[in-house]
């Protein structure tokens, strides 16, 4: 009983220190921790429906059995402009592959701005708008550009947060084809 | 042997603590008790307030007007209309984005520590106060000894005479 107060003070100190440590290291809620990761890797790709620039509807069902690279981008994002020449080169290499789809989904931008961009740069891969941002949400994007590789059996096998390079895209494509990297 | 007045005094001594406990329990219950039925729109707003806007670091989806935040709002309303529970909806977002999508830590696992430690702190600090109060109560009041009283009498007497007997004694 003589040292009860001392023990209680020690207990309070231990609790404060433990609380500080937990808060400092805590608890997985730092948004920066997840900023460059995708929790969808290794999981089934989300179902989505987007609208191509000619007004047709394109859904994930239409892409079943194909190797797909999905690139979220928009016309006002500087890193998207930086990666654009790389996308163009990459697509030119694989344009003839009937089992491969390169899909650009416009995130947080207007159809009119997208059409002006496509007319200016002559992008000849599939470009689609995302009404309501549902596809961007389904892929848990945090910004743009973000690129996902989907295998023919519908699994997300790789991703790139930020601008892609031709080499990076080739690695994603190899992973999606099951060729390893 | 405990007499009836002793028992009465003991109960009376605990009354303030019991009253304090009742007040604390009532306040916690009042704050934590769900208030009435919530509409689907309220549920969607409450859930959006728990979720971090994915493309803006420090705002909830309810407070942001980005496309992602608006998409989350629509998605939450759709899921509620489909009959999904709040826990199921939270889990969908955790699966997609990770725990960081939640503005507040989950109330399980390590997150429970964050919720539990402040409570533990209050309990331990309260126990400390109880021990301290009891110790103060146990401390016997100081009483003057016969020597003390004699010393005071002699000082008073010497002041009345105009001499200090203590000085004379030295």
Boltz contact constraints between the chains, C-beta under 6 A:
constraints:
  - contact:
      token1: [A, 4]
      token2: [B, 131]
      max_distance: 6.0
  - contact:
      token1: [A, 5]
      token2: [B, 131]
      max_distance: 6.0
  - contact:
      token1: [A, 8]
      token2: [B, 128]
      max_distance: 6.0
  - contact:
      token1: [A, 11]
      token2: [B, 124]
      max_distance: 6.0
  - contact:
      token1: [A, 12]
      token2: [B, 124]
      max_distance: 6.0
  - contact:
      token1: [A, 12]
      token2: [B, 125]
      max_distance: 6.0
  - contact:
      token1: [A, 15]
      token2: [B, 117]
      max_distance: 6.0
  - contact:
      token1: [A, 15]
      token2: [B, 120]
      max_distance: 6.0
  - contact:
      token1: [A, 15]
      token2: [B, 121]
      max_distance: 6.0
  - contact:
      token1: [A, 19]
      token2: [B, 117]
      max_distance: 6.0
  - contact:
      token1: [A, 22]
      token2: [B, 113]
      max_distance: 6.0
  - contact:
      token1: [A, 22]
      token2: [B, 114]
      max_distance: 6.0
  - contact:
      token1: [A, 27]
      token2: [B, 105]
      max_distance: 6.0
  - contact:
      token1: [A, 27]
      token2: [B, 110]
      max_distance: 6.0
  - contact:
      token1: [A, 27]
      token2: [B, 111]
      max_distance: 6.0
  - contact:
      token1: [A, 27]
      token2: [B, 114]
      max_distance: 6.0
  - contact:
      token1: [A, 28]
      token2: [B, 99]
      max_distance: 6.0
  - contact:
      token1: [A, 29]
      token2: [B, 99]
      max_distance: 6.0
  - contact:
      token1: [A, 29]
      token2: [B, 100]
      max_distance: 6.0
  - contact:
      token1: [A, 29]
      token2: [B, 105]
      max_distance: 6.0
  - contact:
      token1: [A, 31]
      token2: [B, 52]
      max_distance: 6.0
  - contact:
      token1: [A, 31]
      token2: [B, 57]
      max_distance: 6.0
  - contact:
      token1: [A, 31]
      token2: [B, 100]
      max_distance: 6.0
  - contact:
      token1: [A, 33]
      token2: [B, 100]
      max_distance: 6.0
  - contact:
      token1: [A, 34]
      token2: [B, 98]
      max_distance: 6.0
  - contact:
      token1: [A, 34]
      token2: [B, 100]
      max_distance: 6.0
  - contact:
      token1: [A, 39]
      token2: [B, 96]
      max_distance: 6.0
  - contact:
      token1: [A, 39]
      token2: [B, 98]
      max_distance: 6.0
  - contact:
      token1: [A, 108]
      token2: [B, 67]
      max_distance: 6.0
  - contact:
      token1: [A, 132]
      token2: [B, 71]
      max_distance: 6.0
  - contact:
      token1: [A, 133]
      token2: [B, 67]
      max_distance: 6.0
  - contact:
      token1: [A, 133]
      token2: [B, 71]
      max_distance: 6.0
  - contact:
      token1: [A, 137]
      token2: [B, 71]
      max_distance: 6.0
  - contact:
      token1: [A, 140]
      token2: [B, 96]
      max_distance: 6.0
  - contact:
      token1: [A, 140]
      token2: [B, 97]
      max_distance: 6.0
  - contact:
      token1: [A, 142]
      token2: [B, 54]
      max_distance: 6.0
  - contact:
      token1: [A, 142]
      token2: [B, 55]
      max_distance: 6.0
  - contact:
      token1: [A, 143]
      token2: [B, 55]
      max_distance: 6.0
